[in-house]
Amino acid sequence: MIAQPVATQPAETSRDTTPAPPVQLASGCPVAHGPASPAPASPAPASTAHHGYAPFAMADPFPSYTALRENAPVMFDEQLGYFVVSRYDDIKATFDNWQVFSSENAQAPVRARGAAATKIMNDGGFTAYSGLSARIPPEHTRMRAIVQKEFTPRRYKKLEPTIRENTARLLQQMLAHADARGDFLTDVAVDIPTITILGLLGVGPEMVSTYKKWSDSRAVMTWGDLSDEEQIPHAHNLVDYWTECLRLVSDAHDQLAAGENGDNLVFDLVQAQAAGPEISDHEIASVCYSLLFAGHETTTTLISNTIRELLTHPAEWQKLIDDPSRIPAAIDETLRFSPSIVGWRRKAIVDTEIGGVAIPAGSNILLLMGSANRDPGTFEEPETFDINRVNARNHLSFGFGIHYCLGNMLAKMQDKIVVEETLKAAPGLRLIDADTIVFGDNLSFRAPTSVPVTWGDQK
């Protein structure tokens, strides 16, 4: 059985949960946002004085991003307790300078956890920490060197037939609906990456709904704005989630001891550990904790947004019908135009500046990649969805620098397969009431709650 190791990093329950105190900007937003005062323990409702910027509102944040880029490219939001950065060059440079801008707060809860949730998680032995995204060198360097060896083209190629088979099966189930109506999110996009990542980690597809429940709890507990009471059921879910990650590592050790071949990522990491590379059981479990979330949550949203944007722009969908070789370009344009993650966090570890604005040591920083991806200084006609765009791959949706998303190739491969199979099975697919699609409130993730579609006769 797995020994319960001491975490080498603080658990997510206690790391960087207190916003940095507000400071006077050297330069910045010309609009009065009210007097500087200590930031609240949790984010207050967004003020429309911030050029329309509402941190948790994801319905259509892009007009406010434009206003920020033009008027306040580096703005201190006293309600969040974060400096908000909106221009491409500033965000890319911040990602690239890990020595000054630490990733240590990337997974910290936006809203401090209440006493009841904290007790539940402490009593349940919850000590999960980030797999890679919130770790800093040299620990990050050591772990990434070990983990990235398992994300190989060989492994992806082995997964591809199963992904394609699952996609075709789910599409046919949706297309069998008698009323010729479906929800591409729940009918297709949720299960594809969830089954894939569970298979990668050695978990059967019968656990899809359970892992999805745990994943939803992690999203709202880390990047949402829940009351203390609302946190309680999600705290229980996170304890169960972490217990499962520990079990996966324990089972892999048992398999290795028995001379069995686990044939999954967890087993391979345990096997690598036994061969000498320095990675602890707790770190392997933390990698599972992160991958089980990131490996399907953002890919589900990428698939949903790709289909949603292509069907919102029928001329672009037709281009793919005519020439499916354009699908990779369409995926990159979706990542630019409508990314799964629109904001990510960093922390200044020394006194510094961004875009000429003073950033004191200890300041929390929110990097709006969703804004950077529509910066006219980098992308021509950025508000236009154009799959022929020549520099769409310059988007920052996977981050930049040492923390560039390790699973980007797997995410794009799954999205490509889904688009290919959908073009074959349902080239006449159309959105229903595109303007009514709802996006859940969140600081970082812009995910639709449904993607209603039809393939019936047009009236």
Secondary structure, DSSP 8 states (H G I E B T S, - for coil): -------SS--TTTSS-S-------SS---S---------SS-----TTTTT--TT--SS-HHHHHHHHHH-SEEEETTTTEEEE--HHHHHHHHH-TTTEE-TTTTS-SS---HHHHHHHHHTT-----SSTT--TTHHHHHHHHHGGGS-HHHHHHHHHHHHHHHHHHHHHHHT-TTSEEEHIIIIITHHHHHHHHHHTT--GGGHHHHHHHHHHHHHHHHS---HHHHHHHHHHHHHHHHHHHHHHHHHHHHHHTT----SHHHHHHHHHHHS----HHHHHHHHHHHHHHHHHHHHHHHHHHHHHHHHSHHHHHHHHH-GGGHHHHHHHHHHHS-SB--EEEEESSSEEETTEEE-TT-EEEE-HHHHTT-TTTSSSTTS--TT-TTGGG--TT--GGG--TTHHHHHHHHHHHHHHHHHH-TT-EESSGGG--B---SSB--BS--EEE-S---
